[in-house]
Amino acid sequence: MTLSLTTPLSWLTGLGLLALTSCSSSPIASVSPMDPDDVPAALVAAQFMPADELTDDQLVDTVAELLSANKARGLDTKTRVEIRDALDRYAQELASRGEDPRALEDLSETDLPARISVPAGLRSAALYLAQEDRKDAFKTIKKLDSRYPSHGSRDEAGRLLMDIGDSYFYDKRRKYFLFPYSNNAPPVYEYLSTEYPKHPGTDDALKKLAETYEKERMFSIAIEKHEELILWCRDSPYRIASEAAVPKLRLAALDGPEYGRGSMVVALGELEIWLSKYPDNDLRPDVERTLVDCLQRLADNDMVVARFYRTVMSTAGARQHAARALETARRAGNPEQLEEIRAFLEAVDEIESLGPPREITQGGQPEDILPLGGELDQLGPAQLAPGSDSLEPRRVPRRTERAIKNDEESEGASGANAESGGEQQ
């Protein structure tokens, strides 16, 4: 049975072959020690044509042959020096104008000096990026930094990293229609900001990282990136905006007015400092709105505590927090919030004006319970005074249900005794 090109299996097979082809190494990666007897012929063949006249494929093959000859054992010093000189010349030519990123990557991983390996690796990463093979470009730079942490081409490497990150960041496509390519930008920016903190593009990388994490509601990490920008990039045009963004993100990270008063206080201080430092900045209206939001949150937080104190009948605590909330709300200037707080304070004053709670002494009768003030309030309903046709309030103490029940039982017993006494008569 033959499979047509439209069958799923043939598509998968084609993709697999394509992956294997893209991952195949160049001849440089698979060299083995050459037989010493073959070294003179290889050296003559390499020197037959000048390096600048060889094609890219010829350069790769020549460098691979010379690497193999360099690994041969038992060579005399003169021959080994000639091989090293030829290898150095051809490898430099390949590193400067090679067009095969895989061969250049393999060349950067050889034991050749950094003056050859580093340019080869950076050119490999640039070619990978030009082919939109951003993953291999990023991997090549990381391997190069691992081998040569302090190489002299860090500015160029930083620019390549920034280009790789931006290529991901602005890519609106999706891999397999599911995974956005832009999700791969943060690891590149993170690497750049960590390994190249003084690079000119680091501030832009940190700014984009903060935007990404804020969009994903990872507010604490977004704050970290803004703080890193403020610390490491003092001359950055984004620094003032980052200083304004930090307190705003602190407020965004809170779950509600019940939690995070400490973060609110810190944010308030940061906002006040920003407004004092940059009175004429274009961002001032946005920062002032954030300040109002922070003040309203602080007032709401105090009111949560004040309501709790009122629930446990602590009018002093309720008034203290409500008064502080009123002072904060006045700065915010929200009329509805101010009206709510004032109504709460009036309710607290009304509760306190009713007097202290009643005192119940041990062994005392319910009808003997009096307010701590010593005077009776109008505790009973208005009744007709004896001998009067007008409705006159009578002041009687409030009695408990048990006392009333006892009185009813006593009256019932008295009535029974009276009836029995009448029968005896």
URQUITA-V125738 format. One record per pair of residues at least 24 apart in sequence whose ideal C-beta (glycine too) atoms are under 10 Angstrom apart, sorted by the first residue. I is the first residue (numbers start at 1). J is the second residue. Records with the same first field share a line. If there is no record, write none. Layout:
I=J + J
This chain:
22=102 + 131 + 133 + 136
23=102 + 136
24=102
25=102 + 103 + 105 + 106
26=57 + 60 + 61 + 63 + 64 + 98 + 100 + 101 + 102 + 103 + 104 + 105 + 106 + 107
27=57 + 60 + 61 + 62 + 63 + 64 + 65 + 67 + 68 + 103 + 106
28=60 + 61 + 63 + 64 + 67 + 68 + 91 + 94 + 100 + 102 + 103 + 104 + 105 + 106 + 107 + 108 + 109 + 110 + 120
29=64 + 67 + 102 + 103 + 105 + 106 + 107 + 109 + 110
30=64 + 68 + 106
31=63 + 64 + 65 + 66 + 67 + 68 + 69 + 70 + 71 + 106 + 110
32=67 + 68 + 71 + 72
33=67 + 68 + 69 + 70 + 71 + 72 + 73
34=65 + 66 + 67 + 68 + 69 + 70 + 71 + 72 + 73 + 75 + 83
35=68 + 69 + 72 + 73
36=69 + 72 + 73 + 74 + 75 + 76 + 79
37=72 + 74
38=65 + 68 + 69 + 72
39=65 + 66 + 68 + 69 + 70 + 72 + 74 + 75 + 79 + 80 + 82 + 83
40=69 + 75 + 79 + 82
41=65 + 69
42=66 + 68 + 69 + 72 + 83 + 86
43=69 + 79 + 82 + 83 + 86 + 87
46=82 + 83 + 86 + 87 + 89 + 90
47=82 + 85 + 86 + 89 + 90
50=89 + 90 + 93
51=86 + 89 + 90 + 91 + 92 + 93 + 94 + 96 + 97
52=89 + 93 + 96 + 97
53=93
54=90 + 93 + 94
55=99
56=94 + 97 + 98 + 99 + 100 + 103
57=99 + 100 + 103
58=90 + 94
59=90 + 91 + 93 + 94 + 95 + 97 + 98 + 99 + 100 + 103
60=90 + 94 + 98 + 99 + 100 + 102 + 103 + 104 + 106 + 107
61=103
62=86 + 87 + 89 + 90 + 91 + 93 + 94
63=87 + 89 + 90 + 91 + 92 + 93 + 94 + 95 + 98 + 103 + 106 + 107 + 110 + 112 + 116
64=90 + 103 + 106 + 107
65=90
66=90 + 91
67=91 + 106 + 107 + 110 + 111 + 112
70=110 + 111 + 112
71=111
84=112
87=112 + 116
88=112 + 113 + 115 + 116
91=115 + 116 + 117 + 119 + 120
92=116 + 119 + 120
94=119 + 120 + 123
95=119 + 120 + 121 + 122 + 123 + 124
96=120 + 123
97=123
98=123 + 124 + 127
99=123 + 127
100=124 + 127
101=125 + 126 + 127 + 128 + 129 + 130 + 131 + 133 + 136 + 137 + 140
102=127 + 128 + 133 + 136 + 140
103=127
104=128 + 140
105=136 + 137 + 139 + 140 + 143 + 144
108=140 + 143 + 144 + 147 + 148
109=140 + 143 + 144 + 147
114=144 + 147 + 148 + 150 + 151 + 152 + 153
115=151 + 152 + 153
117=144 + 147 + 148 + 151
118=144 + 145 + 147 + 148 + 151 + 152 + 153 + 154 + 156 + 157
119=151 + 153 + 156
120=144
121=145 + 147 + 148 + 151 + 153 + 157
122=151 + 153 + 156 + 157 + 159 + 160
123=156
125=156 + 157 + 160 + 161 + 163 + 164
126=156 + 159 + 160 + 163 + 164
128=160 + 164
129=160 + 163 + 164 + 167
130=163
132=167 + 171 + 181
134=163 + 164 + 165 + 167 + 168 + 171 + 181 + 184 + 185 + 188
135=164 + 168 + 184
137=161 + 163 + 164 + 167 + 188
138=164 + 165 + 168 + 184 + 187 + 188 + 191
141=188 + 191 + 192 + 195
142=188 + 191 + 195
145=191 + 195 + 196
149=195
154=195 + 196 + 198 + 199
155=196 + 198 + 199 + 200 + 201
157=192 + 195 + 196 + 199
158=192 + 195 + 196 + 198 + 199 + 200 + 201 + 202 + 205
159=192 + 196 + 199 + 200 + 201
160=192
161=188 + 189 + 191 + 192 + 193 + 195 + 196 + 199 + 201 + 202 + 205
162=188 + 189 + 192 + 196 + 199 + 200 + 201 + 202 + 204 + 205 + 208
163=188 + 201
164=188 + 189 + 191 + 192
165=189 + 190 + 191 + 192 + 193 + 201 + 204 + 205 + 208 + 209
166=201 + 204 + 205 + 208
169=204 + 205 + 208 + 209 + 211 + 212
170=208
182=212
183=212 + 216
185=209 + 212
186=212 + 213 + 216 + 221 + 225
189=225
190=225
193=225 + 228 + 229 + 232 + 233
194=228
197=228 + 231 + 232 + 233
198=232 + 233
199=232 + 233
200=233 + 235 + 236
202=228 + 229 + 232 + 233 + 236
203=228 + 229 + 230 + 232 + 233 + 234 + 235 + 236 + 237 + 238 + 239 + 242
204=229 + 233 + 236 + 237 + 238
205=229 + 233
206=230 + 231 + 232 + 233 + 236 + 238 + 242
207=233 + 236 + 237 + 238 + 239 + 241 + 242 + 245
208=238
210=238 + 241 + 242 + 245 + 246 + 249
211=245
213=249
214=245 + 248 + 249 + 252
217=252 + 253
218=249 + 253
219=248 + 249 + 250 + 251 + 252 + 253 + 254
220=249 + 250 + 253
221=249
222=246 + 249 + 252 + 253
223=247 + 248 + 249 + 250 + 252 + 253
224=249
225=249
240=274 + 277 + 278 + 281 + 282 + 283
241=281 + 282 + 283 + 286
243=270 + 271 + 273 + 274 + 277 + 278 + 281 + 283 + 287
244=270 + 271 + 274 + 275 + 278 + 281 + 283 + 284 + 286 + 287 + 290
245=283 + 286 + 287 + 290
246=270 + 271 + 274
247=271 + 272 + 273 + 274 + 287 + 290 + 291 + 293 + 294
248=286 + 287 + 289 + 290 + 291 + 293 + 294
249=290
250=290 + 294
251=290 + 293 + 294 + 297
252=290 + 293
254=297 + 301
256=297 + 300 + 301 + 304
257=296 + 297 + 298 + 299 + 300 + 301 + 302 + 303 + 304 + 305
258=300 + 301 + 304 + 305 + 308
259=301 + 304
260=297 + 301
261=297 + 298 + 301 + 302 + 304 + 305
263=294 + 297
264=293 + 294 + 295 + 297 + 298 + 300 + 301 + 328
265=294 + 298 + 301
266=294
267=291 + 293 + 294 + 297 + 298
268=294 + 295 + 297 + 298 + 328 + 331
269=294
270=294
271=295
291=331 + 332
292=331 + 332 + 333 + 334
293=332
294=328 + 331 + 332
295=327 + 328 + 329 + 330 + 331 + 332 + 333 + 334 + 337
296=325 + 328 + 329 + 331 + 332 + 333 + 334 + 337
297=328 + 332
298=324 + 325 + 327 + 328 + 329 + 331 + 332
299=324 + 325 + 326 + 327 + 328 + 329 + 330 + 331 + 332 + 334 + 337 + 338 + 340 + 341
300=325 + 328 + 329 + 337 + 340 + 341
301=325 + 328
302=326 + 327 + 328 + 329 + 341
303=328 + 329 + 337 + 340 + 341 + 344
306=341 + 344 + 345 + 348
307=344
309=348
310=344 + 347 + 348 + 351
313=351 + 357
315=348 + 349 + 351 + 352
316=348 + 352
317=348
318=344 + 345 + 347 + 348 + 351 + 352
319=344 + 345 + 348 + 349 + 352
322=347 + 348
323=348
358=398
365=399 + 400 + 403 + 406
366=397 + 398 + 399 + 400 + 401 + 402 + 403 + 404 + 406
367=396 + 397 + 398 + 399 + 400 + 403 + 404 + 406 + 407
368=397 + 403
369=397 + 398 + 399 + 400 + 403
370=397
371=397
